[in-house]
Amino acid sequence: NVEEIMVSFTTVSGDHIPPVRGKPTALPTDHFPSVKTVQLVIAFIRTTDHTSPNHVTISIVACGPGRTTHITEGKFLVICMPVASR
């Protein structure tokens, strides 16, 4: 039921990139920043039925250089890296 979202970005240097608004399935990705970002905030602006968002799945694809790799307790490999925009 989500009709419009807004994605805001903060760069490594602390600058705030102008937010990108649009339909969740058709955001204008050409407006996404090309510099490394450390934070992104997704705000639900409008729903189709004017109620809280429901049945929402968020998928974020992020690229970044690998920095730290370590093995945790058990069978899992954890790769820690900064979030960067594409």
PyMOL Python script that loads the backbone (N, CA, C, O; Angstrom):
from pymol import cmd

cmd.read_pdbstr("""\
ATOM      1  N   ASN A   1       0.808  -1.209   0.000  1.00  0.00           N
ATOM      2  CA  ASN A   1       0.000   0.000   0.000  1.00  0.00           C
ATOM      3  C   ASN A   1       0.850   1.272   0.000  1.00  0.00           C
ATOM      4  O   ASN A   1       0.313   2.369   0.157  1.00  0.00           O
ATOM      5  N   VAL A   2       2.161   1.142  -0.173  1.00  0.00           N
ATOM      6  CA  VAL A   2       3.040   2.318  -0.193  1.00  0.00           C
ATOM      7  C   VAL A   2       3.013   2.936  -1.587  1.00  0.00           C
ATOM      8  O   VAL A   2       3.292   2.268  -2.582  1.00  0.00           O
ATOM      9  N   GLU A   3       2.676   4.208  -1.639  1.00  0.00           N
ATOM     10  CA  GLU A   3       2.566   4.911  -2.922  1.00  0.00           C
ATOM     11  C   GLU A   3       3.787   5.778  -3.220  1.00  0.00           C
ATOM     12  O   GLU A   3       4.196   5.889  -4.376  1.00  0.00           O
ATOM     13  N   GLU A   4       4.378   6.398  -2.182  1.00  0.00           N
ATOM     14  CA  GLU A   4       5.527   7.270  -2.398  1.00  0.00           C
ATOM     15  C   GLU A   4       6.480   7.170  -1.215  1.00  0.00           C
ATOM     16  O   GLU A   4       6.061   7.130  -0.059  1.00  0.00           O
ATOM     17  N   ILE A   5       7.790   7.131  -1.535  1.00  0.00           N
ATOM     18  CA  ILE A   5       8.815   7.136  -0.499  1.00  0.00           C
ATOM     19  C   ILE A   5       9.822   8.237  -0.793  1.00  0.00           C
ATOM     20  O   ILE A   5       9.867   8.788  -1.892  1.00  0.00           O
ATOM     21  N   MET A   6      10.631   8.543   0.221  1.00  0.00           N
ATOM     22  CA  MET A   6      11.715   9.498   0.058  1.00  0.00           C
ATOM     23  C   MET A   6      12.971   8.866   0.663  1.00  0.00           C
ATOM     24  O   MET A   6      12.943   8.364   1.786  1.00  0.00           O
ATOM     25  N   VAL A   7      14.063   8.897  -0.090  1.00  0.00           N
ATOM     26  CA  VAL A   7      15.330   8.342   0.377  1.00  0.00           C
ATOM     27  C   VAL A   7      16.318   9.488   0.529  1.00  0.00           C
ATOM     28  O   VAL A   7      16.588  10.215  -0.427  1.00  0.00           O
ATOM     29  N   SER A   8      16.859   9.647   1.738  1.00  0.00           N
ATOM     30  CA  SER A   8      17.844  10.693   2.031  1.00  0.00           C
ATOM     31  C   SER A   8      19.191  10.035   2.284  1.00  0.00           C
ATOM     32  O   SER A   8      19.255   8.930   2.824  1.00  0.00           O
ATOM     33  N   PHE A   9      20.267  10.710   1.896  1.00  0.00           N
ATOM     34  CA  PHE A   9      21.620  10.172   2.013  1.00  0.00           C
ATOM     35  C   PHE A   9      22.509  11.135   2.783  1.00  0.00           C
ATOM     36  O   PHE A   9      22.360  12.352   2.676  1.00  0.00           O
ATOM     37  N   THR A  10      23.440  10.581   3.566  1.00  0.00           N
ATOM     38  CA  THR A  10      24.480  11.363   4.229  1.00  0.00           C
ATOM     39  C   THR A  10      25.819  10.809   3.770  1.00  0.00           C
ATOM     40  O   THR A  10      26.045   9.599   3.817  1.00  0.00           O
ATOM     41  N   THR A  11      26.712  11.695   3.323  1.00  0.00           N
ATOM     42  CA  THR A  11      28.010  11.266   2.810  1.00  0.00           C
ATOM     43  C   THR A  11      28.995  11.022   3.947  1.00  0.00           C
ATOM     44  O   THR A  11      28.724  11.344   5.104  1.00  0.00           O
ATOM     45  N   VAL A  12      30.132  10.453   3.599  1.00  0.00           N
ATOM     46  CA  VAL A  12      31.195  10.187   4.567  1.00  0.00           C
ATOM     47  C   VAL A  12      31.622  11.473   5.264  1.00  0.00           C
ATOM     48  O   VAL A  12      31.946  11.459   6.451  1.00  0.00           O
ATOM     49  N   SER A  13      31.623  12.590   4.527  1.00  0.00           N
ATOM     50  CA  SER A  13      32.049  13.874   5.106  1.00  0.00           C
ATOM     51  C   SER A  13      30.940  14.565   5.893  1.00  0.00           C
ATOM     52  O   SER A  13      31.150  15.655   6.425  1.00  0.00           O
ATOM     53  N   GLY A  14      29.752  13.940   5.974  1.00  0.00           N
ATOM     54  CA  GLY A  14      28.654  14.506   6.751  1.00  0.00           C
ATOM     55  C   GLY A  14      27.706  15.383   5.958  1.00  0.00           C
ATOM     56  O   GLY A  14      26.759  15.936   6.517  1.00  0.00           O
ATOM     57  N   ASP A  15      27.949  15.519   4.656  1.00  0.00           N
ATOM     58  CA  ASP A  15      27.046  16.313   3.820  1.00  0.00           C
ATOM     59  C   ASP A  15      25.753  15.551   3.577  1.00  0.00           C
ATOM     60  O   ASP A  15      25.753  14.323   3.491  1.00  0.00           O
ATOM     61  N   HIS A  16      24.654  16.284   3.467  1.00  0.00           N
ATOM     62  CA  HIS A  16      23.359  15.686   3.169  1.00  0.00           C
ATOM     63  C   HIS A  16      23.055  15.905   1.693  1.00  0.00           C
ATOM     64  O   HIS A  16      23.021  17.037   1.211  1.00  0.00           O
ATOM     65  N   ILE A  17      22.834  14.801   0.989  1.00  0.00           N
ATOM     66  CA  ILE A  17      22.505  14.836  -0.435  1.00  0.00           C
ATOM     67  C   ILE A  17      21.005  15.125  -0.547  1.00  0.00           C
ATOM     68  O   ILE A  17      20.230  14.631   0.272  1.00  0.00           O
ATOM     69  N   PRO A  18      20.573  15.921  -1.553  1.00  0.00           N
ATOM     70  CA  PRO A  18      19.132  16.151  -1.717  1.00  0.00           C
ATOM     71  C   PRO A  18      18.384  14.815  -1.819  1.00  0.00           C
ATOM     72  O   PRO A  18      18.830  13.912  -2.527  1.00  0.00           O
ATOM     73  N   PRO A  19      17.260  14.687  -1.124  1.00  0.00           N
ATOM     74  CA  PRO A  19      16.525  13.423  -1.122  1.00  0.00           C
ATOM     75  C   PRO A  19      15.943  13.089  -2.492  1.00  0.00           C
ATOM     76  O   PRO A  19      15.703  13.964  -3.323  1.00  0.00           O
ATOM     77  N   VAL A  20      15.724  11.792  -2.696  1.00  0.00           N
ATOM     78  CA  VAL A  20      15.106  11.280  -3.916  1.00  0.00           C
ATOM     79  C   VAL A  20      13.706  10.825  -3.547  1.00  0.00           C
ATOM     80  O   VAL A  20      13.533  10.043  -2.611  1.00  0.00           O
ATOM     81  N   ARG A  21      12.697  11.310  -4.276  1.00  0.00           N
ATOM     82  CA  ARG A  21      11.303  10.934  -4.008  1.00  0.00           C
ATOM     83  C   ARG A  21      10.720  10.238  -5.218  1.00  0.00           C
ATOM     84  O   ARG A  21      11.095  10.515  -6.358  1.00  0.00           O
ATOM     85  N   GLY A  22       9.792   9.326  -4.951  1.00  0.00           N
ATOM     86  CA  GLY A  22       9.117   8.663  -6.054  1.00  0.00           C
ATOM     87  C   GLY A  22       8.391   7.415  -5.609  1.00  0.00           C
ATOM     88  O   GLY A  22       8.284   7.122  -4.418  1.00  0.00           O
ATOM     89  N   LYS A  23       7.892   6.682  -6.598  1.00  0.00           N
ATOM     90  CA  LYS A  23       7.220   5.416  -6.324  1.00  0.00           C
ATOM     91  C   LYS A  23       8.280   4.409  -5.884  1.00  0.00           C
ATOM     92  O   LYS A  23       9.387   4.406  -6.423  1.00  0.00           O
ATOM     93  N   PRO A  24       7.959   3.562  -4.923  1.00  0.00           N
ATOM     94  CA  PRO A  24       8.968   2.643  -4.399  1.00  0.00           C
ATOM     95  C   PRO A  24       9.537   1.692  -5.452  1.00  0.00           C
ATOM     96  O   PRO A  24      10.679   1.249  -5.325  1.00  0.00           O
ATOM     97  N   THR A  25       8.771   1.376  -6.473  1.00  0.00           N
ATOM     98  CA  THR A  25       9.250   0.452  -7.506  1.00  0.00           C
ATOM     99  C   THR A  25       9.848   1.171  -8.701  1.00  0.00           C
ATOM    100  O   THR A  25      10.288   0.523  -9.651  1.00  0.00           O
ATOM    101  N   ALA A  26       9.874   2.502  -8.674  1.00  0.00           N
ATOM    102  CA  ALA A  26      10.382   3.253  -9.824  1.00  0.00           C
ATOM    103  C   ALA A  26      11.096   4.525  -9.384  1.00  0.00           C
ATOM    104  O   ALA A  26      10.834   5.601  -9.922  1.00  0.00           O
ATOM    105  N   LEU A  27      11.997   4.411  -8.407  1.00  0.00           N
ATOM    106  CA  LEU A  27      12.758   5.590  -7.978  1.00  0.00           C
ATOM    107  C   LEU A  27      13.726   6.004  -9.081  1.00  0.00           C
ATOM    108  O   LEU A  27      14.301   5.145  -9.750  1.00  0.00           O
ATOM    109  N   PRO A  28      13.912   7.300  -9.278  1.00  0.00           N
ATOM    110  CA  PRO A  28      14.861   7.763 -10.296  1.00  0.00           C
ATOM    111  C   PRO A  28      16.300   7.552  -9.818  1.00  0.00           C
ATOM    112  O   PRO A  28      16.886   8.439  -9.199  1.00  0.00           O
ATOM    113  N   THR A  29      16.863   6.389 -10.103  1.00  0.00           N
ATOM    114  CA  THR A  29      18.187   6.044  -9.589  1.00  0.00           C
ATOM    115  C   THR A  29      19.287   6.943 -10.141  1.00  0.00           C
ATOM    116  O   THR A  29      20.381   6.988  -9.579  1.00  0.00           O
ATOM    117  N   ASP A  30      19.020   7.655 -11.223  1.00  0.00           N
ATOM    118  CA  ASP A  30      20.032   8.580 -11.737  1.00  0.00           C
ATOM    119  C   ASP A  30      20.225   9.772 -10.800  1.00  0.00           C
ATOM    120  O   ASP A  30      21.168  10.546 -10.965  1.00  0.00           O
ATOM    121  N   HIS A  31      19.331   9.922  -9.817  1.00  0.00           N
ATOM    122  CA  HIS A  31      19.470  10.984  -8.819  1.00  0.00           C
ATOM    123  C   HIS A  31      20.190  10.504  -7.555  1.00  0.00           C
ATOM    124  O   HIS A  31      20.442  11.295  -6.647  1.00  0.00           O
ATOM    125  N   PHE A  32      20.520   9.206  -7.496  1.00  0.00           N
ATOM    126  CA  PHE A  32      21.243   8.681  -6.344  1.00  0.00           C
ATOM    127  C   PHE A  32      22.668   9.219  -6.374  1.00  0.00           C
ATOM    128  O   PHE A  32      23.215   9.444  -7.454  1.00  0.00           O
ATOM    129  N   PRO A  33      23.278   9.427  -5.211  1.00  0.00           N
ATOM    130  CA  PRO A  33      24.639   9.981  -5.182  1.00  0.00           C
ATOM    131  C   PRO A  33      25.664   8.990  -5.725  1.00  0.00           C
ATOM    132  O   PRO A  33      25.484   7.776  -5.637  1.00  0.00           O
ATOM    133  N   SER A  34      26.729   9.526  -6.281  1.00  0.00           N
ATOM    134  CA  SER A  34      27.818   8.679  -6.786  1.00  0.00           C
ATOM    135  C   SER A  34      28.999   8.678  -5.818  1.00  0.00           C
ATOM    136  O   SER A  34      30.023   8.049  -6.089  1.00  0.00           O
ATOM    137  N   VAL A  35      28.865   9.370  -4.702  1.00  0.00           N
ATOM    138  CA  VAL A  35      29.913   9.405  -3.681  1.00  0.00           C
ATOM    139  C   VAL A  35      29.558   8.431  -2.562  1.00  0.00           C
ATOM    140  O   VAL A  35      28.402   8.034  -2.417  1.00  0.00           O
ATOM    141  N   LYS A  36      30.559   8.051  -1.775  1.00  0.00           N
ATOM    142  CA  LYS A  36      30.320   7.123  -0.665  1.00  0.00           C
ATOM    143  C   LYS A  36      29.360   7.739   0.337  1.00  0.00           C
ATOM    144  O   LYS A  36      29.451   8.920   0.673  1.00  0.00           O
ATOM    145  N   THR A  37      28.440   6.910   0.805  1.00  0.00           N
ATOM    146  CA  THR A  37      27.485   7.359   1.810  1.00  0.00           C
ATOM    147  C   THR A  37      27.619   6.481   3.053  1.00  0.00           C
ATOM    148  O   THR A  37      27.998   5.313   2.970  1.00  0.00           O
ATOM    149  N   VAL A  38      27.304   7.063   4.190  1.00  0.00           N
ATOM    150  CA  VAL A  38      27.374   6.312   5.439  1.00  0.00           C
ATOM    151  C   VAL A  38      25.997   6.078   6.038  1.00  0.00           C
ATOM    152  O   VAL A  38      25.843   5.277   6.960  1.00  0.00           O
ATOM    153  N   GLN A  39      24.999   6.774   5.515  1.00  0.00           N
ATOM    154  CA  GLN A  39      23.651   6.614   6.058  1.00  0.00           C
ATOM    155  C   GLN A  39      22.632   6.861   4.964  1.00  0.00           C
ATOM    156  O   GLN A  39      22.789   7.754   4.131  1.00  0.00           O
ATOM    157  N   LEU A  40      21.586   6.051   4.983  1.00  0.00           N
ATOM    158  CA  LEU A  40      20.434   6.350   4.151  1.00  0.00           C
ATOM    159  C   LEU A  40      19.193   6.191   5.006  1.00  0.00           C
ATOM    160  O   LEU A  40      19.110   5.296   5.848  1.00  0.00           O
ATOM    161  N   VAL A  41      18.235   7.068   4.778  1.00  0.00           N
ATOM    162  CA  VAL A  41      16.983   7.054   5.527  1.00  0.00           C
ATOM    163  C   VAL A  41      15.857   6.919   4.522  1.00  0.00           C
ATOM    164  O   VAL A  41      15.772   7.690   3.566  1.00  0.00           O
ATOM    165  N   ILE A  42      14.991   5.937   4.737  1.00  0.00           N
ATOM    166  CA  ILE A  42      13.840   5.732   3.870  1.00  0.00           C
ATOM    167  C   ILE A  42      12.608   6.177   4.635  1.00  0.00           C
ATOM    168  O   ILE A  42      12.302   5.640   5.700  1.00  0.00           O
ATOM    169  N   ALA A  43      11.900   7.160   4.092  1.00  0.00           N
ATOM    170  CA  ALA A  43      10.673   7.666   4.721  1.00  0.00           C
ATOM    171  C   ALA A  43       9.488   7.314   3.839  1.00  0.00           C
ATOM    172  O   ALA A  43       9.528   7.492   2.622  1.00  0.00           O
ATOM    173  N   PHE A  44       8.440   6.815   4.463  1.00  0.00           N
ATOM    174  CA  PHE A  44       7.207   6.524   3.740  1.00  0.00           C
ATOM    175  C   PHE A  44       6.380   7.804   3.711  1.00  0.00           C
ATOM    176  O   PHE A  44       5.910   8.265   4.751  1.00  0.00           O
ATOM    177  N   ILE A  45       6.204   8.372   2.538  1.00  0.00           N
ATOM    178  CA  ILE A  45       5.521   9.656   2.388  1.00  0.00           C
ATOM    179  C   ILE A  45       4.009   9.486   2.275  1.00  0.00           C
ATOM    180  O   ILE A  45       3.246  10.201   2.923  1.00  0.00           O
ATOM    181  N   ARG A  46       3.587   8.536   1.450  1.00  0.00           N
ATOM    182  CA  ARG A  46       2.142   8.399   1.210  1.00  0.00           C
ATOM    183  C   ARG A  46       1.802   6.934   0.940  1.00  0.00           C
ATOM    184  O   ARG A  46       2.560   6.209   0.295  1.00  0.00           O
ATOM    185  N   THR A  47       0.634   6.516   1.455  1.00  0.00           N
ATOM    186  CA  THR A  47       0.118   5.180   1.165  1.00  0.00           C
ATOM    187  C   THR A  47      -1.164   5.308   0.363  1.00  0.00           C
ATOM    188  O   THR A  47      -1.801   6.361   0.359  1.00  0.00           O
ATOM    189  N   THR A  48      -1.537   4.245  -0.310  1.00  0.00           N
ATOM    190  CA  THR A  48      -2.725   4.275  -1.170  1.00  0.00           C
ATOM    191  C   THR A  48      -4.022   4.382  -0.379  1.00  0.00           C
ATOM    192  O   THR A  48      -5.020   4.891  -0.888  1.00  0.00           O
ATOM    193  N   ASP A  49      -4.013   3.903   0.870  1.00  0.00           N
ATOM    194  CA  ASP A  49      -5.241   3.916   1.667  1.00  0.00           C
ATOM    195  C   ASP A  49      -5.143   4.812   2.904  1.00  0.00           C
ATOM    196  O   ASP A  49      -5.990   4.737   3.794  1.00  0.00           O
ATOM    197  N   HIS A  50      -4.116   5.656   2.960  1.00  0.00           N
ATOM    198  CA  HIS A  50      -3.932   6.620   4.052  1.00  0.00           C
ATOM    199  C   HIS A  50      -3.796   5.961   5.427  1.00  0.00           C
ATOM    200  O   HIS A  50      -4.123   6.569   6.447  1.00  0.00           O
ATOM    201  N   THR A  51      -3.313   4.715   5.448  1.00  0.00           N
ATOM    202  CA  THR A  51      -3.028   4.027   6.703  1.00  0.00           C
ATOM    203  C   THR A  51      -1.522   3.771   6.770  1.00  0.00           C
ATOM    204  O   THR A  51      -0.788   4.108   5.841  1.00  0.00           O
ATOM    205  N   SER A  52      -1.075   3.186   7.854  1.00  0.00           N
ATOM    206  CA  SER A  52       0.348   2.866   7.990  1.00  0.00           C
ATOM    207  C   SER A  52       0.771   1.866   6.922  1.00  0.00           C
ATOM    208  O   SER A  52      -0.031   1.038   6.490  1.00  0.00           O
ATOM    209  N   PRO A  53       2.030   1.943   6.494  1.00  0.00           N
ATOM    210  CA  PRO A  53       2.516   0.965   5.520  1.00  0.00           C
ATOM    211  C   PRO A  53       2.401  -0.451   6.082  1.00  0.00           C
ATOM    212  O   PRO A  53       2.670  -0.677   7.262  1.00  0.00           O
ATOM    213  N   ASN A  54       2.002  -1.401   5.237  1.00  0.00           N
ATOM    214  CA  ASN A  54       1.942  -2.786   5.685  1.00  0.00           C
ATOM    215  C   ASN A  54       2.411  -3.713   4.578  1.00  0.00           C
ATOM    216  O   ASN A  54       2.361  -3.368   3.397  1.00  0.00           O
ATOM    217  N   HIS A  55       2.869  -4.894   4.976  1.00  0.00           N
ATOM    218  CA  HIS A  55       3.416  -5.895   4.057  1.00  0.00           C
ATOM    219  C   HIS A  55       4.527  -5.298   3.201  1.00  0.00           C
ATOM    220  O   HIS A  55       4.533  -5.455   1.981  1.00  0.00           O
ATOM    221  N   VAL A  56       5.465  -4.613   3.848  1.00  0.00           N
ATOM    222  CA  VAL A  56       6.560  -3.936   3.153  1.00  0.00           C
ATOM    223  C   VAL A  56       7.823  -4.791   3.238  1.00  0.00           C
ATOM    224  O   VAL A  56       8.197  -5.264   4.311  1.00  0.00           O
ATOM    225  N   THR A  57       8.464  -4.979   2.099  1.00  0.00           N
ATOM    226  CA  THR A  57       9.768  -5.632   2.043  1.00  0.00           C
ATOM    227  C   THR A  57      10.752  -4.631   1.475  1.00  0.00           C
ATOM    228  O   THR A  57      10.508  -4.042   0.422  1.00  0.00           O
ATOM    229  N   ILE A  58      11.865  -4.435   2.168  1.00  0.00           N
ATOM    230  CA  ILE A  58      12.877  -3.487   1.709  1.00  0.00           C
ATOM    231  C   ILE A  58      14.101  -4.271   1.259  1.00  0.00           C
ATOM    232  O   ILE A  58      14.627  -5.105   1.997  1.00  0.00           O
ATOM    233  N   SER A  59      14.544  -3.992   0.046  1.00  0.00           N
ATOM    234  CA  SER A  59      15.748  -4.611  -0.493  1.00  0.00           C
ATOM    235  C   SER A  59      16.727  -3.502  -0.837  1.00  0.00           C
ATOM    236  O   SER A  59      16.414  -2.617  -1.633  1.00  0.00           O
ATOM    237  N   ILE A  60      17.909  -3.547  -0.241  1.00  0.00           N
ATOM    238  CA  ILE A  60      18.922  -2.520  -0.478  1.00  0.00           C
ATOM    239  C   ILE A  60      20.148  -3.188  -1.087  1.00  0.00           C
ATOM    240  O   ILE A  60      20.710  -4.120  -0.511  1.00  0.00           O
ATOM    241  N   VAL A  61      20.552  -2.709  -2.243  1.00  0.00           N
ATOM    242  CA  VAL A  61      21.769  -3.195  -2.885  1.00  0.00           C
ATOM    243  C   VAL A  61      22.821  -2.116  -2.708  1.00  0.00           C
ATOM    244  O   VAL A  61      22.639  -0.986  -3.162  1.00  0.00           O
ATOM    245  N   ALA A  62      23.911  -2.455  -2.053  1.00  0.00           N
ATOM    246  CA  ALA A  62      24.964  -1.476  -1.788  1.00  0.00           C
ATOM    247  C   ALA A  62      26.310  -2.051  -2.210  1.00  0.00           C
ATOM    248  O   ALA A  62      26.560  -3.248  -2.069  1.00  0.00           O
ATOM    249  N   CYS A  63      27.150  -1.204  -2.717  1.00  0.00           N
ATOM    250  CA  CYS A  63      28.498  -1.608  -3.127  1.00  0.00           C
ATOM    251  C   CYS A  63      29.517  -0.883  -2.270  1.00  0.00           C
ATOM    252  O   CYS A  63      29.317   0.272  -1.895  1.00  0.00           O
ATOM    253  N   GLY A  64      30.587  -1.550  -1.968  1.00  0.00           N
ATOM    254  CA  GLY A  64      31.637  -0.913  -1.187  1.00  0.00           C
ATOM    255  C   GLY A  64      32.862  -1.789  -1.127  1.00  0.00           C
ATOM    256  O   GLY A  64      32.771  -3.004  -1.298  1.00  0.00           O
ATOM    257  N   PRO A  65      34.002  -1.186  -0.887  1.00  0.00           N
ATOM    258  CA  PRO A  65      35.230  -1.978  -0.787  1.00  0.00           C
ATOM    259  C   PRO A  65      35.238  -2.798   0.491  1.00  0.00           C
ATOM    260  O   PRO A  65      34.823  -2.318   1.546  1.00  0.00           O
ATOM    261  N   GLY A  66      35.709  -4.033   0.399  1.00  0.00           N
ATOM    262  CA  GLY A  66      35.832  -4.864   1.589  1.00  0.00           C
ATOM    263  C   GLY A  66      36.928  -4.319   2.483  1.00  0.00           C
ATOM    264  O   GLY A  66      38.020  -4.012   2.004  1.00  0.00           O
ATOM    265  N   ARG A  67      36.662  -4.196   3.749  1.00  0.00           N
ATOM    266  CA  ARG A  67      37.643  -3.638   4.677  1.00  0.00           C
ATOM    267  C   ARG A  67      38.081  -4.667   5.713  1.00  0.00           C
ATOM    268  O   ARG A  67      39.276  -4.880   5.917  1.00  0.00           O
ATOM    269  N   THR A  68      37.108  -5.306   6.367  1.00  0.00           N
ATOM    270  CA  THR A  68      37.424  -6.196   7.474  1.00  0.00           C
ATOM    271  C   THR A  68      36.677  -7.503   7.292  1.00  0.00           C
ATOM    272  O   THR A  68      35.477  -7.505   7.015  1.00  0.00           O
ATOM    273  N   THR A  69      37.373  -8.600   7.445  1.00  0.00           N
ATOM    274  CA  THR A  69      36.739  -9.913   7.384  1.00  0.00           C
ATOM    275  C   THR A  69      37.163 -10.691   8.624  1.00  0.00           C
ATOM    276  O   THR A  69      38.343 -10.726   8.975  1.00  0.00           O
ATOM    277  N   HIS A  70      36.191 -11.311   9.281  1.00  0.00           N
ATOM    278  CA  HIS A  70      36.533 -12.132  10.436  1.00  0.00           C
ATOM    279  C   HIS A  70      35.503 -13.229  10.604  1.00  0.00           C
ATOM    280  O   HIS A  70      34.370 -13.109  10.139  1.00  0.00           O
ATOM    281  N   ILE A  71      35.899 -14.291  11.265  1.00  0.00           N
ATOM    282  CA  ILE A  71      35.010 -15.418  11.521  1.00  0.00           C
ATOM    283  C   ILE A  71      34.368 -15.216  12.891  1.00  0.00           C
ATOM    284  O   ILE A  71      35.044 -14.912  13.874  1.00  0.00           O
ATOM    285  N   THR A  72      33.041 -15.393  12.932  1.00  0.00           N
ATOM    286  CA  THR A  72      32.343 -15.295  14.213  1.00  0.00           C
ATOM    287  C   THR A  72      32.213 -16.691  14.811  1.00  0.00           C
ATOM    288  O   THR A  72      32.587 -17.680  14.182  1.00  0.00           O
ATOM    289  N   GLU A  73      31.691 -16.765  16.006  1.00  0.00           N
ATOM    290  CA  GLU A  73      31.437 -18.037  16.675  1.00  0.00           C
ATOM    291  C   GLU A  73      30.467 -18.834  15.814  1.00  0.00           C
ATOM    292  O   GLU A  73      29.389 -18.334  15.490  1.00  0.00           O
ATOM    293  N   GLY A  74      30.811 -20.032  15.443  1.00  0.00           N
ATOM    294  CA  GLY A  74      29.909 -20.857  14.653  1.00  0.00           C
ATOM    295  C   GLY A  74      30.353 -20.979  13.208  1.00  0.00           C
ATOM    296  O   GLY A  74      31.548 -20.988  12.914  1.00  0.00           O
ATOM    297  N   LYS A  75      29.385 -21.073  12.310  1.00  0.00           N
ATOM    298  CA  LYS A  75      29.661 -21.386  10.916  1.00  0.00           C
ATOM    299  C   LYS A  75      29.552 -20.190   9.980  1.00  0.00           C
ATOM    300  O   LYS A  75      29.654 -20.368   8.766  1.00  0.00           O
ATOM    301  N   PHE A  76      29.353 -19.001  10.483  1.00  0.00           N
ATOM    302  CA  PHE A  76      29.071 -17.863   9.624  1.00  0.00           C
ATOM    303  C   PHE A  76      30.304 -17.000   9.399  1.00  0.00           C
ATOM    304  O   PHE A  76      31.079 -16.763  10.325  1.00  0.00           O
ATOM    305  N   LEU A  77      30.482 -16.535   8.182  1.00  0.00           N
ATOM    306  CA  LEU A  77      31.532 -15.584   7.840  1.00  0.00           C
ATOM    307  C   LEU A  77      30.891 -14.205   7.783  1.00  0.00           C
ATOM    308  O   LEU A  77      29.906 -14.005   7.071  1.00  0.00           O
ATOM    309  N   VAL A  78      31.439 -13.260   8.524  1.00  0.00           N
ATOM    310  CA  VAL A  78      30.903 -11.902   8.549  1.00  0.00           C
ATOM    311  C   VAL A  78      31.880 -10.991   7.836  1.00  0.00           C
ATOM    312  O   VAL A  78      33.058 -10.941   8.191  1.00  0.00           O
ATOM    313  N   ILE A  79      31.406 -10.275   6.841  1.00  0.00           N
ATOM    314  CA  ILE A  79      32.232  -9.300   6.136  1.00  0.00           C
ATOM    315  C   ILE A  79      31.690  -7.925   6.476  1.00  0.00           C
ATOM    316  O   ILE A  79      30.547  -7.609   6.147  1.00  0.00           O
ATOM    317  N   CYS A  80      32.499  -7.104   7.132  1.00  0.00           N
ATOM    318  CA  CYS A  80      32.093  -5.758   7.515  1.00  0.00           C
ATOM    319  C   CYS A  80      32.635  -4.782   6.491  1.00  0.00           C
ATOM    320  O   CYS A  80      33.831  -4.784   6.199  1.00  0.00           O
ATOM    321  N   MET A  81      31.764  -3.947   5.944  1.00  0.00           N
ATOM    322  CA  MET A  81      32.214  -2.948   4.984  1.00  0.00           C
ATOM    323  C   MET A  81      31.317  -1.733   5.074  1.00  0.00           C
ATOM    324  O   MET A  81      30.158  -1.854   5.472  1.00  0.00           O
ATOM    325  N   PRO A  82      31.824  -0.558   4.714  1.00  0.00           N
ATOM    326  CA  PRO A  82      30.999   0.645   4.730  1.00  0.00           C
ATOM    327  C   PRO A  82      29.981   0.592   3.598  1.00  0.00           C
ATOM    328  O   PRO A  82      30.261   0.057   2.525  1.00  0.00           O
ATOM    329  N   VAL A  83      28.814   1.143   3.841  1.00  0.00           N
ATOM    330  CA  VAL A  83      27.793   1.218   2.806  1.00  0.00           C
ATOM    331  C   VAL A  83      28.156   2.348   1.863  1.00  0.00           C
ATOM    332  O   VAL A  83      28.461   3.457   2.302  1.00  0.00           O
ATOM    333  N   ALA A  84      28.124   2.075   0.587  1.00  0.00           N
ATOM    334  CA  ALA A  84      28.423   3.100  -0.411  1.00  0.00           C
ATOM    335  C   ALA A  84      27.388   3.020  -1.510  1.00  0.00           C
ATOM    336  O   ALA A  84      26.869   1.944  -1.807  1.00  0.00           O
ATOM    337  N   SER A  85      27.092   4.136  -2.104  1.00  0.00           N
ATOM    338  CA  SER A  85      26.128   4.149  -3.197  1.00  0.00           C
ATOM    339  C   SER A  85      26.789   3.628  -4.457  1.00  0.00           C
ATOM    340  O   SER A  85      28.014   3.558  -4.546  1.00  0.00           O
ATOM    341  N   ARG A  86      25.968   3.263  -5.430  1.00  0.00           N
ATOM    342  CA  ARG A  86      26.501   2.787  -6.704  1.00  0.00           C
ATOM    343  C   ARG A  86      26.780   3.920  -7.622  1.00  0.00           C
ATOM    344  O   ARG A  86      27.235   3.707  -8.745  1.00  0.00           O
TER     345      ARG A  86
END
""", "prot")
cmd.dss("prot")
cmd.show_as("cartoon", "prot")
cmd.util.cbc("prot")
cmd.orient("prot")
